[in-house]
Structures are given as structure tokens and as C-alpha cells.
Amino acid sequence: MREQYDANPWGWNAAVKRSELAHDNARFVLVRGGGGKIQAFAHFRFDPDDEVHASRAVLYVRELQVAQPFRSSGLGARIMNLLQRVAGQFELRLRHADRVQDECPGPLVLYGKARVQY
């Protein structure tokens, strides 16, 4: 799924991506198909970033990617629904910080449908 980064002006930076994914607060949703191949994934964090209540955390969706053969299948929406439910369980706001937007607008459509703030 690296090609989505390569298509953007800032491109792919393996060291930065490794650092983001290895962050202590990083959490993931992985969807695997037959043979264990990843069909989709979401990278999210519980971060203190609520403008209304500075001490309250938000669930930040850092990245959501769905492999090409599974786009428009509802898989991304199901992942967003799961993240909404997790945020709801903890009474958190759901926000996104997805940076692969210009070349891949699909996540933005999902965020809008889910009423996720940027």
C-alpha cells in the first residue's frame, strides 16, 4: 500500500513510517484474507487532543488503507464503524489525521459519512 504515499508530494519515508507505527500509543486494526494477506488496515491512537476538554483523549485515526481489490466493498466503512464503537465505549471524540488524501480521497468520504473531524 506504499504506492499511495509515493503518489503524494511528501512521498515515502521508511524511517518516519517505522517511527509512527512503533509509537507507544499506536494501535491497529488489520483485516486479513485467505493466505494471511492484508486486505485493509487502520492505524489509530488515543491522544490527548480534545479542544473542549484538554485533559480528555480523542481517538485519532492516523491512517486507513484498503487494498485496491477491496475498495468500494464496504470494508473501509466497517473499519470506521468499529473505530466509532471503540471511541463511543470510552466516550471519546473520533478524529482523523490521514495524510494520504489528495491522491486517495476514499478515506475522506468515509470520514465524512462517519462525521469524523479533521
Secondary structure, 3 states (H helix, E strand, C coil): CCHHHHCCCCCCCHHHHHHHHCCCCEEEEEEECHHHCEEEEEEEEEEECCCCCCCCEEEEEEEEEECHHHCCCCHHHHHHHHHHHHHHHCCCEEEECCCCCCCCCHHHHHHHHCCCEC
